Amino acid sequence: MPDTARSHTPPPAPDGPLPDGLSRVALWTAAAHAAEHGRPAPYVSDPWAADFLHAAGFAGGPPGDGPLQRLLPDWAVVRTRFYDEHLLASVRSGCRQVVLLGAGLDTRAFRLDWPTGVHVFEVDEPALLSFKEYVIDGAPPSCGRRTTVGADPTGSWGEDLLAAGLDPRRPTAWLCETRLYHLRPQAVESVIGTATGLSAPGSTLGAECVNADAASSSFVAPFLDALATTGIAWHWQLTDPERWWAERGWDARAADLFTLPYVIQRLAPYLPLLGEAAAKCVFLTTGTLNPPR
C-alpha cells in the first residue's frame, strides 16, 4: 500500500474547475497515455490514465493547432518510454532508490516491472498526491515500496525526503521529467543543488531540457505563444546541456533520439514537418554523478 492514505474527495463535475494541485501539463500527459494504452502494442501501458482524466473532468489539450501541438501526444509517449527504460537500467545497475521530482500523475511505481527491493519516492504538491491516491484507489505498487512526499518540488523538500526514508549514502535514480523547464533558472538551480547534495556515487539523473536555440524557430515559437495564454511557459532553456550538467557535478548526455527504433516508428508521420532545428527542440538528458575530486 502507498504510504499516503487516499483522499475520499469526490471528483468534480465534468465541466468544473480542475481539482486543487492539478496542472494542465500533467493532464495533457495523462491524455497521451490514455490514448496510447488503447493501442494494440502500446509503448506505455497506463491503465489509470483515463481514470485521471475522468476524475478531473478534463477533456482538453495543449492550446493552438500548429504542427508541434499535433506532435505533442506522441512525443509525450516517446519521452515516457525513454525515461521508463532509463530508470529500469539505473535500478538494474545498482540504484535501489528512485525519486520522481514533480511526479505529477506518473504511475511508474505501479506499471513498470521493477527488480526486487526498489523504493520509489514521489515528490509533489500534497493536493495532487491526494487526488492521485483517490484515483489509484489502493492498487498495490509493482516496486518493493512506494512513498509519497507531499512537498513543493521547488521548495525545501530535501528534509521531507530524508524524513520519508531516503538514504543519501545509497545511489539514487532521480527523474525530473518535465518540471524543470517550467521553472525559472534560479529555481532549477535550487532543485538540482538539493538533489546533488543528496546523491551518493553511482546516482543517476534524467531530465528533459528545452533547446534555447530552437525556441524562436517557426516550429516552436507559435506553440510557446499559445502556451503563454494559459499562464504556462518554458522558462528554463539551454544551448549546451552536457556542459550545464557537468558544471553541477554530473556527466550527462543528450540522447540521439533518432537512433531509437520506437522513436523512428512513432514520429515517422511527422518527419516531413521536422527540420533539423525542430527535431532538436528539446534534449532528453540522462547522466551519472561524477566522482568527487
Secondary structure by P-SEA (a helix, b strand, c coil): cccbbbbccccccccccccccccaaaaaaaaaaaaaaacccccccccaaaaaaaaaccccccccccccccaaaaaaaaaaaaaaaaaaaaaaacccbbbbccccccccccccccccbbbbbbbccaaaaaaaaaaaccccccccbbbbbbccccccaaaaaaaacccccbbbbbbbccccccccaaaaaaaaaaaaaaccccccccccccccccccccccaaaaaaaaaaccccccccccaaaaaaaaccbbbbbcccccaaaaaaaccccccccccccccccbbbbbbcccc
